[in-house]
Amino acid sequence: MGRLENKVALVTGGTQGIGLAAAERFAAEGAHVYVTGRRQNQLDQAVQQIGHGATGVLGDVSSDTDLDVLFAAVKAGGRGLDVLFANAGGGEFAALADLTRDHLESTFARNVFGTVFTVQKALPLLNHGASVILTGSTSASNGTPAFTAYAASKAAIRSFGRTWAAELASAGIRVNTLVPGSTETPGLTDLAPGPTEAAAMLKAMADDSPMGRLGRPDEIAGVALFLASEDSTYMTGAEVFVDGGSEQV
């Protein structure tokens, strides 16, 4: 028996990086996994890689219409949801002097509004004892130059986790925030303007870590599995840092 045997899980932003690694772990532990992504070819590849009968639903969490399609698909499965990993999001660097309304609105649409309405629309489907996992960021705890919008959006996620944990406890739903440190994913690499800059950025991040390296998506996924499973049933409202010690040491 796997740790998520006969459970149903949804991972938004599940076509690459941490989301894909978590979806693979959930499926390997017995869950039927729904994953979302914004690009059909990546979604198809992810579903094949996850295996175990995973279901892919094309969509963008910043679109209410796409979210309605997603949860209609989950509802049609007839088993509700036991695990919701609200992982989709992203951001770009922009110095304070260069911030625009479009940049702020785009970042908050994905990270803040997307997370709020993903969880809100999932509520009627969440089974008693369900685990909701939000993806936070160490950027919400430190000062990263040129990361105003992203850091602020992730600080909102930290607040959501605590508020929703209190609000949903009576329904038997747990809410925790998973906080990855610098992790070797396409999303991180894409923050740099080119390959040379990306290599330099990743090296600097690794050198700055107490462990002297970046995290791997599978390492973050292992903690997501812990939060999704019955191993963490006495945890809610927590921020769980998986950051190589960067915010702890």
Secondary structure, DSSP 8 states (H G I E B T S, - for coil): --TTTT-EEEETT-SSHHHHHHHHHHHHTT-EEEEEES-HHHHHHHHHHH-TT-EEEE--TT-HHHHHHHHHHHHHTTS-EEEEEE-------B-GGG--HHHHHHHHIIIIIHHHHHHHHHGGGEEEEEEEEEE--GGGTS--TTBHHHHHHHHHHHHHHHHHHHHHGGGT-EEEEEEE-SB--HHHHTTSSSHHHHHHHHHHHHHHSTTSS-B-HHHHHHHHHHHHSGGGTT--S-EEEESTTTTT-
